[in-house]
């Protein structure tokens, strides 16, 4: 695989959202993960929220057993989640902010204010071989803090850019895109691996995919929604095509 290959992580959380709406066993997130793998996903992302509103502990157990691509385990910085991660030792752990009342992850993690606490929190995860990623806004202060605490990876929150695009606010979208561009470059200059995600669609993915410093995009909600209309495999294949085209 070329050094320029942009990895696609497919987030399967919302397959579990649909399953949990009826409290049954279908649709099965593990089946979705295997399909995503076959469709060209380089990894699978799953967020085990504290309230278990979508992904369950059993889903994480199953993913660790069946996946042949890496699992990116998204979690809040809590003792309970740390224990689960230390038991499973997934390839990657992404620390995200979490508020019970939010519908989705609303912003990046506040690293600079919680630097000491987060440094101690991620040290055991690194010790067992997990690649630790921090989900943050395109903000120099937060990136510097993530670097200082020993994170190997940052994931830039693309939500504000995607929201502005969806609202047709091109001025704000351009400003957000420029911040993402500059901070991708800055993080890379510190030796951090740069990932990006949140809210990305066919219409918004290419400008982000074109940043040479970005190594991985994590995309979920849009792909699961699009799968209703065209099927999961074609939905992922089209995202993969757009990413590769942008990477050029």
C-alpha positions in Angstrom: 0.0 0.0 0.0 1.5 3.4 -1.0 2.6 5.8 1.6 0.0 8.2 0.2 -2.9 5.8 1.0 -5.6 7.6 3.0 -7.2 5.1 5.4 -10.9 4.9 5.9 -12.3 4.0 9.3 -16.0 3.1 9.2 -17.9 3.9 12.4 -20.7 1.3 13.0 -22.3 3.0 16.0 -25.6 3.8 14.2 -26.2 0.2 13.1 -26.4 -0.4 16.8 -28.7 2.6 17.2 -31.2 1.0 14.8 -30.9 -2.4 16.5 -31.5 -0.9 19.9 -34.6 1.0 18.7 -36.4 -2.4 18.8 -34.3 -4.1 21.5 -33.6 -7.1 19.3 -30.6 -8.6 17.6 -30.9 -6.9 14.2 -29.3 -5.2 12.4 -26.1 -6.7 13.7 -23.1 -4.2 14.0 -20.7 -7.1 13.7 -22.1 -8.1 10.3 -21.9 -4.4 9.3 -18.2 -4.3 10.4 -17.4 -7.4 8.3 -19.2 -6.0 5.3 -17.3 -2.7 5.7 -14.0 -4.6 5.9 -14.9 -6.4 2.6 -15.9 -3.1 1.0 -12.5 -1.5 1.6 -12.6 -0.1 5.1 -9.1 0.0 6.6 -10.4 -0.1 10.1 -13.6 -0.1 12.2 -14.5 2.6 14.7 -17.0 2.0 17.6 -17.8 4.4 20.5 -18.8 2.6 23.7 -20.7 5.4 25.4 -21.2 5.5 29.1 -25.0 5.2 28.7 -24.6 2.4 26.1 -27.1 4.1 23.8 -25.7 2.3 20.7 -22.6 0.1 21.0 -22.7 -2.5 23.8 -20.0 -4.2 25.8 -20.9 -7.4 23.9 -20.4 -5.6 20.6 -16.9 -4.7 21.6 -16.2 -8.3 22.7 -17.5 -9.5 19.3 -15.5 -7.0 17.3 -12.3 -7.9 19.0 -13.0 -11.5 18.0 -14.1 -11.2 14.4 -12.2 -8.2 12.9 -9.1 -8.7 10.8 -8.7 -4.9 10.4 -7.8 -2.7 13.4 -10.5 -1.5 15.9 -10.5 2.1 16.9 -12.2 2.1 20.3 -13.7 5.5 21.0 -14.3 6.3 24.7 -14.6 8.9 27.3 -11.8 9.4 29.8 -13.4 7.4 32.6 -12.1 4.7 34.9 -14.7 2.2 33.6 -13.7 2.8 30.0 -10.0 2.6 30.8 -10.6 -0.8 32.4 -12.5 -2.1 29.3 -9.7 -0.8 27.0 -7.0 -2.4 29.1 -8.8 -5.7 29.0 -9.2 -5.8 25.2 -6.1 -3.9 24.2 -7.6 -2.6 20.8 -5.2 -1.3 18.1 -6.3 2.2 18.8 -8.1 4.1 21.6 -9.6 7.5 20.7 -10.4 9.7 23.8 -13.5 11.8 23.1 -15.6 14.2 25.2 -18.9 12.9 26.3 -22.0 14.5 27.7 -25.1 12.3 28.4 -27.5 14.9 27.1 -25.8 15.4 23.7 -27.1 13.7 20.6 -23.6 13.2 19.2 -20.1 14.3 20.1 -20.4 18.1 20.0 -16.9 19.3 20.2 -13.3 18.4 20.7 -11.8 17.3 24.0 -10.5 20.1 26.4 -6.9 18.8 26.7 -5.1 22.0 27.8 -7.2 22.4 30.9 -7.0 18.7 31.8 -3.4 18.0 30.8 -2.2 16.3 34.0 -5.2 14.1 34.4 -5.2 13.0 30.8 -1.5 12.3 30.8 -2.0 9.9 33.7 -5.1 8.4 32.1 -3.5 7.5 28.8 -0.1 6.3 30.1 -1.4 2.7 31.0 -3.1 2.5 27.6 0.1 3.3 25.8 2.0 0.8 28.1 -0.2 -2.1 26.8 0.4 -1.1 23.2 -2.7 0.9 22.3 -2.2 3.8 19.9 -3.8 6.7 21.8 -5.6 9.3 19.8 -7.2 12.5 21.1 -10.3 14.0 19.4 -9.9 17.7 19.3 -10.9 20.9 17.6 -8.5 22.5 15.1 -6.9 24.6 17.8 -3.2 25.0 18.3 -3.4 25.1 22.1 -5.2 21.8 22.2 -2.8 20.2 19.7 0.2 21.3 21.7 -1.3 19.9 24.9 -2.2 16.5 23.1 1.5 16.3 22.1 2.8 17.1 25.6 0.6 14.4 27.2 2.1 11.7 25.0 -0.7 11.1 22.4 0.6 9.6 19.2 -2.4 10.7 17.1 -4.9 13.5 17.0 -8.3 13.4 15.3 -9.5 16.8 14.1 -13.2 17.5 14.6 -14.6 18.4 11.2 -18.1 19.0 12.4 -18.1 22.8 12.2 -16.9 22.8 8.6 -19.5 20.1 7.6 -22.3 22.0 9.4 -21.4 25.3 7.6 -21.4 23.5 4.3 -24.8 21.9 5.0 -26.2 25.4 5.8 -24.7 26.9 2.6 -22.5 29.2 4.7 -19.5 29.1 2.4 -17.6 31.9 4.2 -17.7 30.0 7.5 -17.0 26.7 5.8 -13.9 28.2 4.1 -12.7 29.6 7.5 -13.2 26.3 9.2 -11.5 24.4 6.3 -8.5 26.8 6.5 -8.2 26.2 10.2 -8.3 22.4 9.6 -5.6 22.7 6.9 -3.3 24.8 9.0 -3.7 22.7 12.1 -3.2 19.4 10.1 0.2 20.8 9.0 1.0 22.1 12.5 0.2 18.8 14.2 2.3 16.9 11.6 5.2 19.2 12.3 5.1 18.1 15.9 5.3 14.5 14.8 1.7 13.7 15.5 -0.2 11.4 13.2 -3.3 13.3 11.9 -6.8 11.8 11.5 -10.1 13.7 10.9 -13.8 13.0 11.2 -17.3 14.0 12.2 -20.1 14.8 9.9 -18.2 14.0 6.7 -20.3 13.3 3.6 -19.8 12.8 -0.1 -20.1 16.6 -0.5 -17.6 17.5 2.2 -15.0 14.7 2.2 -12.7 15.7 -0.7 -11.2 19.0 0.6 -10.2 17.2 3.9 -9.0 14.1 2.0 -6.7 16.3 0.0 -4.7 17.4 3.0 -1.4 15.5 2.6 -0.8 15.3 6.4 -4.1 13.5 7.1 -3.6 9.7 7.3 -7.1 8.5 8.2 -10.7 9.6 8.0 -13.4 8.2 10.4 -16.9 8.3 8.9 -20.0 6.7 10.2 -23.4 8.3 10.5 -23.5 9.4 6.8 -22.4 6.0 5.5 -25.0 4.1 7.6 -27.7 6.5 6.4 -26.6 6.2 2.8 -26.6 2.4 3.1 -30.4 2.5 3.5 -30.6 3.7 -0.1 -27.8 2.1 -1.9 -26.5 -0.7 0.5 -23.5 -0.6 2.8 -20.9 -1.9 0.3 -21.7 0.6 -2.5 -22.0 3.4 0.0 -18.5 2.7 1.3 -17.1 2.1 -2.2 -18.2 5.5 -3.3 -16.6 7.2 -0.2 -13.4 5.3 -0.9 -13.5 6.4 -4.6 -14.0 10.1 -3.6 -11.1 9.9 -1.0 -8.8 8.3 -3.5 -9.7 10.8 -6.2 -9.0 13.7 -3.8 -5.7 12.2 -2.8 -4.9 11.8 -6.5 
